[in-house]
Amino acid sequence: MVSHKIVSITGATGFVGRAVIQELLAKNFHIKALVRPGSARKAIQHKNINWIEGTLNNPISERSLCAGADTVIHMAGLVTARTKAEYYNVNADAVGNLVQAAANANVKRFIYLSSLAAQQSELSDYAGSKRAGEGQLARKIGKMKGVVVRAPAVFGAEDKATAPFYALIKKGFLPAPGGRHWRSRKIGLVHVEDLAKFLTHDCLSGASDGRTVTVATRACLTWPEFAAECAQALDAKVRVFPMPLCVLYPIAAVNSVTKRVFGKGHLTLGKLNEFLYEDWSVSANNETQTVLQLALKKTILCS
């Protein structure tokens, strides 16, 4: 890669963002990264990174981020929020505003990290907001090349959100949503390093221009199969613990209230709908060559 190329990114200090920065630096790109005010000093320091303190939905921040960039990779977003309006403000409106700023700055390519949840936008406010963000990109892309990446469940050693889940697996228990046919529910998984490489190679190279794409370390797993992979990775027993819906629904209902009022609680009714969806798998054609058990072992042991 040539060193004068500038890639502007959002979500740079997040779980995926940190991995993307490492990939871009390894390819000798120059990076402009948007970060919350006061956070630049806490981030990775490198001569090829220009940290821009600002916020989404701020025209000054967006213009500064996009100026001179060849490509924008937009990864910032809300996975959990108090209200539907908060989801749509960040996951949809902010996408449209940043796409417009990129178009005005003559950016050549805009890569949007969406979610596989956008396939089923009716399930939750989060899923709906991610689909709406994709729509904003389509409407405002102009002459730019656009790429939408629908990521399945992302895992890795430094993800604070999923660390408690993998810590339980390390102890031999894999919690899973129960209910009818829980054994046949399908999920797709992508290791954070695979996702970062996909964003900075396949997407950045132009191979995915004009498409909605995905990538997976393992395209399809049931919960029992996931437990078996974890067991082999650890060379230890891992048992699936299906949590009854009669327990999960009351918890989700309470969390939905506490989330809206106090901003606390993750398993809301919307999130539970996502967990209970029967098929989050993707095509096997999207699998990487990464050995799932090795990626799981690294993730679990570091949790």
C-alpha positions as CSV (number, residue, x, y, z in Angstrom):
1,M,0.0,0.0,0.0
2,V,1.2,3.5,-0.7
3,S,1.9,5.7,2.3
4,H,0.1,8.9,1.2
5,K,-3.4,7.3,1.3
6,I,-5.5,8.8,4.1
7,V,-8.3,6.8,5.7
8,S,-10.6,8.6,8.1
9,I,-12.4,6.4,10.7
10,T,-14.9,6.7,13.4
11,G,-15.2,4.3,16.4
12,A,-11.4,4.1,16.5
13,T,-11.1,3.5,20.2
14,G,-13.7,0.8,20.2
15,F,-13.1,-3.0,20.2
16,V,-13.2,-3.3,16.4
17,G,-11.7,0.1,15.8
18,R,-8.5,-0.7,17.7
19,A,-8.0,-3.8,15.5
20,V,-8.7,-1.7,12.3
21,I,-6.1,0.9,13.4
22,Q,-3.5,-1.8,13.8
23,E,-4.2,-3.2,10.3
24,L,-4.1,0.2,8.7
25,L,-0.8,1.1,10.4
26,A,0.7,-2.2,9.2
27,K,-0.3,-1.3,5.7
28,N,1.3,2.1,6.1
29,F,-1.8,4.2,5.8
30,H,-2.2,7.6,7.3
31,I,-5.2,7.8,9.6
32,K,-7.6,10.5,10.7
33,A,-9.7,9.3,13.6
34,L,-12.6,11.0,15.3
35,V,-12.5,10.7,19.1
36,R,-14.6,12.1,21.9
37,P,-13.2,15.4,23.4
38,G,-10.6,14.6,26.0
39,S,-10.0,11.1,24.8
40,A,-7.2,11.5,22.3
41,R,-4.4,11.2,24.9
42,K,-5.8,7.9,26.0
43,A,-5.7,6.4,22.5
44,I,-2.9,4.8,20.4
45,Q,-0.2,7.3,19.6
46,H,1.6,7.0,16.3
47,K,3.1,9.4,13.8
48,N,0.6,8.2,11.2
49,I,-2.5,8.9,13.3
50,N,-4.1,12.3,13.5
51,W,-6.7,12.3,16.3
52,I,-9.6,14.7,15.8
53,E,-11.6,15.5,18.9
54,G,-15.2,15.9,18.2
55,T,-18.6,14.2,17.9
56,L,-20.9,12.6,15.4
57,N,-23.7,14.9,14.1
58,N,-21.4,17.8,14.4
59,P,-20.7,19.5,11.0
60,I,-17.4,21.0,12.1
61,S,-16.1,17.6,13.3
62,E,-17.3,15.8,10.2
63,R,-15.8,18.3,7.8
64,S,-12.4,18.1,9.6
65,L,-12.5,14.3,9.6
66,C,-13.4,13.9,5.9
67,A,-11.1,16.7,4.5
68,G,-8.4,15.2,2.4
69,A,-9.4,11.6,3.0
70,D,-9.5,8.9,0.3
71,T,-11.8,6.6,2.3
72,V,-14.1,6.9,5.3
73,I,-14.6,3.8,7.5
74,H,-17.6,4.4,9.8
75,M,-17.6,2.1,12.7
76,A,-19.1,4.2,15.6
77,G,-22.5,3.3,16.7
78,L,-24.8,2.4,19.6
79,V,-25.2,-1.3,20.5
80,T,-27.5,-0.3,23.4
81,A,-29.4,2.8,24.1
82,R,-32.2,4.2,26.3
83,T,-34.7,5.0,23.6
84,K,-35.5,4.4,20.0
85,A,-34.7,8.0,19.3
86,E,-31.2,7.6,20.6
87,Y,-30.6,4.5,18.4
88,Y,-31.8,6.3,15.3
89,N,-30.0,9.5,16.1
90,V,-26.6,7.7,16.2
91,N,-27.1,4.7,14.0
92,A,-29.1,6.3,11.2
93,D,-29.0,10.1,11.2
94,A,-25.3,10.4,12.0
95,V,-24.6,8.0,9.2
96,G,-26.4,10.2,6.7
97,N,-24.7,13.3,8.0
98,L,-21.2,11.8,7.7
99,V,-21.9,10.4,4.3
100,Q,-23.0,13.9,3.1
101,A,-19.8,15.4,4.6
102,A,-17.7,12.8,2.9
103,A,-19.4,13.4,-0.4
104,N,-18.9,17.2,0.0
105,A,-15.2,16.5,0.7
106,N,-14.8,14.4,-2.5
107,V,-14.0,11.2,-0.6
108,K,-13.8,8.3,-3.0
109,R,-15.2,5.5,-0.9
110,F,-17.4,5.1,2.2
111,I,-17.4,1.9,4.2
112,Y,-20.1,1.4,6.7
113,L,-19.9,-1.2,9.4
114,S,-23.5,-2.3,9.9
115,S,-24.7,-5.5,11.6
116,L,-26.3,-8.7,10.5
117,A,-29.2,-7.6,12.7
118,A,-30.2,-5.2,9.9
119,Q,-31.5,-8.3,8.0
120,Q,-34.3,-8.5,10.5
121,S,-35.0,-4.8,11.2
122,E,-38.4,-5.6,12.8
123,L,-36.8,-7.4,15.8
124,S,-35.5,-4.4,17.8
125,D,-34.9,-0.7,17.7
126,Y,-31.2,-1.5,17.3
127,A,-31.8,-3.7,14.2
128,G,-34.1,-1.1,12.8
129,S,-31.7,1.7,13.3
130,K,-28.8,-0.2,11.6
131,R,-31.1,-0.9,8.6
132,A,-32.0,2.8,8.6
133,G,-28.3,3.7,8.6
134,E,-27.8,1.6,5.5
135,G,-30.7,3.4,3.9
136,Q,-29.1,6.8,4.7
137,L,-25.9,5.6,3.0
138,A,-27.8,4.5,-0.1
139,R,-29.6,7.9,-0.4
140,K,-26.6,10.2,0.1
141,I,-23.8,8.2,-1.4
142,G,-23.7,10.3,-4.6
143,K,-20.7,9.5,-6.8
144,M,-18.7,7.8,-4.0
145,K,-18.2,4.1,-3.9
146,G,-20.1,2.6,-1.0
147,V,-19.7,-0.7,1.0
148,V,-22.0,-2.0,3.7
149,V,-20.5,-4.7,5.9
150,R,-23.1,-6.7,7.9
151,A,-21.0,-8.2,10.7
152,P,-22.3,-11.3,12.6
153,A,-21.4,-11.7,16.3
154,V,-17.9,-10.3,16.8
155,F,-15.6,-11.9,19.4
156,G,-12.1,-11.4,20.6
157,A,-9.9,-11.2,23.6
158,E,-10.3,-7.5,24.4
159,D,-14.1,-7.1,24.1
160,K,-15.3,-5.9,27.5
161,A,-19.0,-6.5,26.6
162,T,-18.6,-10.2,26.0
163,A,-15.9,-10.9,28.5
164,P,-18.3,-12.1,31.2
165,F,-19.9,-14.5,28.7
166,Y,-16.5,-16.1,27.8
167,A,-15.5,-16.1,31.5
168,L,-18.4,-18.4,32.1
169,I,-17.3,-20.6,29.3
170,K,-13.8,-20.8,30.8
171,K,-15.6,-22.3,33.9
172,G,-17.4,-24.9,31.8
173,F,-20.8,-23.2,31.3
174,L,-22.1,-21.8,28.0
175,P,-25.4,-19.8,28.7
176,A,-27.8,-19.9,25.8
177,P,-31.4,-18.6,25.3
178,G,-33.8,-21.5,25.9
179,G,-37.3,-22.1,24.6
180,R,-38.5,-24.4,21.9
181,H,-36.0,-25.6,19.3
182,W,-33.1,-23.8,21.1
183,R,-30.7,-26.5,20.0
184,S,-31.3,-25.7,16.3
185,R,-30.9,-22.0,16.5
186,K,-28.0,-20.9,14.2
187,I,-25.4,-18.2,14.7
188,G,-22.5,-16.8,12.7
189,L,-19.2,-15.6,14.4
190,V,-16.4,-13.4,13.2
191,H,-13.1,-12.9,15.1
192,V,-12.2,-9.3,15.5
193,E,-9.0,-9.7,13.6
194,D,-10.8,-11.3,10.6
195,L,-13.3,-8.4,10.6
196,A,-10.5,-5.8,10.7
197,K,-8.6,-7.5,7.9
198,F,-11.8,-7.7,5.8
199,L,-12.5,-4.0,6.3
200,T,-9.0,-2.9,5.5
201,H,-8.3,-5.3,2.6
202,D,-11.4,-6.6,0.7
203,C,-13.4,-3.4,1.4
204,L,-10.6,-0.9,1.0
205,S,-9.3,-2.5,-2.2
206,G,-12.5,-1.9,-4.1
207,A,-13.4,-5.5,-4.3
208,S,-16.7,-5.0,-2.4
209,D,-17.7,-1.6,-3.9
210,G,-21.5,-1.2,-4.4
211,R,-22.3,-4.3,-2.3
212,T,-23.7,-5.3,1.0
213,V,-21.2,-8.0,2.2
214,T,-20.3,-10.0,5.3
215,V,-17.4,-12.1,6.6
216,A,-17.3,-14.9,9.2
217,T,-14.8,-17.0,11.0
218,R,-17.5,-19.6,11.2
219,A,-20.6,-19.1,9.1
220,C,-23.0,-21.4,10.9
221,L,-23.1,-22.9,14.4
222,T,-25.8,-24.2,16.6
223,W,-25.4,-23.6,20.4
224,P,-24.4,-27.3,21.0
225,E,-21.9,-27.1,18.2
226,F,-20.5,-23.8,19.7
227,A,-20.1,-25.5,23.1
228,A,-18.3,-28.4,21.4
229,E,-15.9,-26.0,19.7
230,C,-15.2,-24.2,23.0
231,A,-14.6,-27.6,24.7
232,Q,-12.1,-28.7,22.1
233,A,-10.4,-25.3,22.2
234,L,-10.0,-25.6,26.0
235,D,-9.6,-29.4,26.1
236,A,-12.2,-29.4,28.8
237,K,-15.9,-30.0,29.2
238,V,-18.2,-27.1,28.3
239,R,-21.9,-27.7,28.9
240,V,-24.7,-25.6,27.4
241,F,-27.0,-24.1,30.0
242,P,-30.3,-23.1,28.2
243,M,-32.0,-20.3,30.2
244,P,-35.7,-20.7,30.4
245,L,-37.8,-18.1,28.7
246,C,-40.0,-17.8,31.8
247,V,-36.9,-16.4,33.4
248,L,-35.5,-14.4,30.5
249,Y,-38.7,-12.5,29.6
250,P,-39.3,-11.0,33.1
251,I,-35.6,-10.0,33.3
252,A,-35.8,-8.4,29.9
253,A,-39.0,-6.5,30.8
254,V,-37.3,-5.1,33.9
255,N,-34.2,-4.2,32.0
256,S,-36.2,-2.4,29.4
257,V,-37.6,-0.1,32.1
258,T,-34.3,0.4,34.0
259,K,-32.5,1.1,30.6
260,R,-35.0,3.8,29.7
261,V,-35.1,5.4,33.1
262,F,-31.5,4.9,34.5
263,G,-29.5,3.8,31.4
264,K,-28.7,0.5,33.1
265,G,-29.4,-3.0,31.8
266,H,-28.4,-4.8,28.6
267,L,-30.8,-7.6,28.1
268,T,-33.9,-5.6,27.0
269,L,-36.9,-7.1,25.2
270,G,-35.4,-5.9,21.9
271,K,-32.1,-7.7,22.6
272,L,-34.0,-10.8,23.7
273,N,-35.8,-10.8,20.4
274,E,-32.4,-10.8,18.6
275,F,-31.1,-13.6,20.8
276,L,-34.2,-15.7,20.1
277,Y,-34.1,-15.3,16.3
278,E,-33.7,-18.7,14.7
279,D,-31.0,-18.1,12.1
280,W,-28.1,-15.6,12.3
281,S,-25.9,-17.8,10.0
282,V,-24.3,-16.5,6.8
283,S,-23.2,-18.2,3.6
284,A,-20.2,-20.5,4.0
285,N,-18.6,-18.6,1.0
286,N,-17.9,-15.8,3.5
287,E,-15.7,-17.9,5.8
288,T,-12.1,-17.0,6.4
289,Q,-9.3,-19.5,6.8
290,T,-8.9,-18.8,10.5
291,V,-9.2,-21.8,12.8
292,L,-12.1,-21.2,15.0
293,Q,-10.8,-23.2,18.0
294,L,-7.6,-21.2,18.1
295,A,-9.5,-17.9,18.0
296,L,-11.8,-19.1,20.7
297,K,-9.0,-20.4,22.9
298,K,-7.3,-17.0,22.8
299,T,-10.6,-15.2,23.5
300,I,-11.7,-17.5,26.4
301,L,-8.3,-17.6,28.2
302,C,-8.0,-13.8,28.1
303,S,-11.5,-13.2,29.5
